[in-house]
Amino acid sequence: MIDIPYQFRIVSHIYDLLPTNLLVAWEVWDNRLISVFGKYFTNYQIAPIAYLTLTILLVVIGKFIYQKHQIYAK
């Protein structure tokens, strides 16, 4: 339903990494590569790494927010 043009490269890549977008048929033939430290990956190769990184980041941020809330609640 949402069409993000390829000229907005970063936003377009992030949108393509959403699980619902990875499972559509035309995503298999998407030939845009993502460069990480000089190596190139497809969406299917980088998605698990991106999900794991996002999970760790959200857990760390959530921990700090939770601890701050617990300190003020006492």
Secondary structure as the mmCIF struct_conf table of DSSP 4:
data_model
#
loop_
_struct_conf.conf_type_id
_struct_conf.id
_struct_conf.beg_label_comp_id
_struct_conf.beg_label_asym_id
_struct_conf.beg_label_seq_id
_struct_conf.end_label_comp_id
_struct_conf.end_label_asym_id
_struct_conf.end_label_seq_id
TURN_TY1_P TURN_TY1_P1 TYR A 6 GLN A 7
BEND BEND1 PHE A 8 PHE A 8
HELX_RH_AL_P HELX_RH_AL_P1 ARG A 9 ASP A 16
TURN_TY1_P TURN_TY1_P2 LEU A 17 LEU A 17
BEND BEND2 LEU A 18 LEU A 18
HELX_RH_AL_P HELX_RH_AL_P2 PRO A 19 LEU A 22
TURN_TY1_P TURN_TY1_P3 LEU A 23 LEU A 23
BEND BEND3 VAL A 24 VAL A 24
HELX_RH_3T_P HELX_RH_3T_P1 ALA A 25 TRP A 29
STRN STRN1 ILE A 34 VAL A 36
TURN_TY1_P TURN_TY1_P4 PHE A 37 GLY A 38
STRN STRN2 LYS A 39 PHE A 41
HELX_RH_AL_P HELX_RH_AL_P3 ASN A 43 ALA A 73
#
